[in-house]
Amino acid sequence: MPSIFQVQEKVMGTKKIFPDIWGTSSKVLQAMLEYFVASDRAIKYGVNVPTLVFKTMHDRFFKPQYFDDYYASLTCKKKLVQIDDTHNSYYFDSITFCNTVYQWFKDNQ
């Protein structure tokens, strides 16, 4: 178990790197917690709006199967777009993404 001095050193180091970290509104934290623990929480009902999922085949963080599993779990209207690129390809080829998203919004107004 770390000593109080180790904890204090870590906190102070975090504050130097992220000086505004302790200035985060408690309302944001409260809203996030309520999302998971409130009796009328939205998360227990799942996603129920039309959902567009981009599946990147060479994602640094998620394997392709993750996107397939997430897509399969959706019970709402959905569309899966497979991108044979990396996780941040939207940055390099934003026009393709924007056109796809625009068409999805247009079709699902």
C-alpha positions in Angstrom: 0.0 0.0 0.0 1.5 3.4 -0.9 2.3 5.9 1.8 0.5 9.2 2.0 3.6 10.9 0.7 3.6 8.7 -2.4 -0.1 9.5 -3.0 0.5 13.2 -2.5 3.5 13.1 -4.9 1.4 11.4 -7.5 -1.5 13.9 -7.1 0.8 16.8 -7.3 2.5 15.4 -10.3 -0.9 15.0 -12.0 -1.8 18.5 -11.1 1.4 19.8 -12.8 0.7 17.9 -16.0 -3.1 18.6 -16.0 -3.5 21.8 -14.0 -7.2 22.0 -14.5 -8.0 18.4 -13.6 -9.4 19.3 -10.2 -11.5 22.1 -11.6 -13.9 19.7 -13.3 -17.5 20.5 -12.4 -19.0 18.1 -10.0 -22.2 18.2 -12.1 -20.4 16.4 -14.9 -19.3 13.6 -12.5 -22.9 13.5 -11.0 -24.4 13.1 -14.5 -22.0 10.4 -15.4 -22.7 8.4 -12.2 -26.4 8.8 -12.5 -26.2 7.3 -16.0 -25.1 4.1 -14.4 -26.7 4.0 -11.0 -30.0 5.9 -11.1 -33.2 3.8 -11.0 -34.4 5.4 -14.2 -31.0 5.3 -15.9 -31.0 5.3 -19.7 -28.3 2.7 -20.0 -30.7 -0.1 -18.9 -32.8 0.5 -22.0 -30.0 0.3 -24.4 -29.6 2.2 -27.6 -32.9 2.9 -29.4 -32.0 5.4 -32.0 -30.8 4.6 -35.5 -27.1 3.9 -35.1 -24.2 4.1 -37.6 -21.2 2.0 -36.7 -17.8 2.4 -38.4 -15.8 -0.8 -38.2 -12.1 -0.2 -38.7 -10.2 -3.3 -39.7 -6.8 -2.2 -38.4 -7.8 -0.4 -35.3 -5.1 0.1 -32.7 -7.5 -0.3 -29.7 -10.3 -2.7 -30.8 -10.3 -5.9 -32.8 -12.7 -6.2 -35.7 -14.7 -8.8 -33.7 -15.5 -6.0 -31.1 -17.3 -4.0 -33.7 -19.2 -7.1 -34.9 -20.3 -8.0 -31.4 -21.4 -4.4 -30.6 -23.3 -4.2 -33.9 -25.0 -7.6 -33.2 -26.1 -6.4 -29.8 -28.0 -3.4 -31.2 -31.7 -3.9 -31.6 -32.4 -0.6 -33.2 -32.2 0.4 -36.9 -28.5 0.1 -37.7 -25.9 0.1 -40.4 -22.3 -1.2 -40.3 -19.7 0.5 -42.5 -16.4 -1.4 -42.8 -13.3 0.7 -43.2 -10.1 -1.1 -44.4 -7.9 1.3 -42.5 -6.7 2.4 -39.0 -8.6 3.8 -36.0 -8.0 7.4 -36.9 -8.7 7.1 -40.6 -11.6 9.5 -40.2 -8.9 12.2 -39.8 -7.1 11.3 -43.0 -10.1 10.7 -45.1 -12.8 12.9 -43.5 -14.7 13.5 -46.8 -15.6 9.8 -47.1 -16.8 9.7 -43.5 -18.7 12.9 -43.7 -20.5 11.8 -46.9 -21.5 8.5 -45.2 -22.7 10.2 -42.1 -24.6 12.9 -44.1 -26.4 10.2 -46.1 -27.2 8.3 -42.8 -28.7 11.4 -41.2 -30.6 12.2 -44.4 -32.1 8.7 -44.6 -33.0 8.6 -40.9 -34.5 12.0 -40.2 
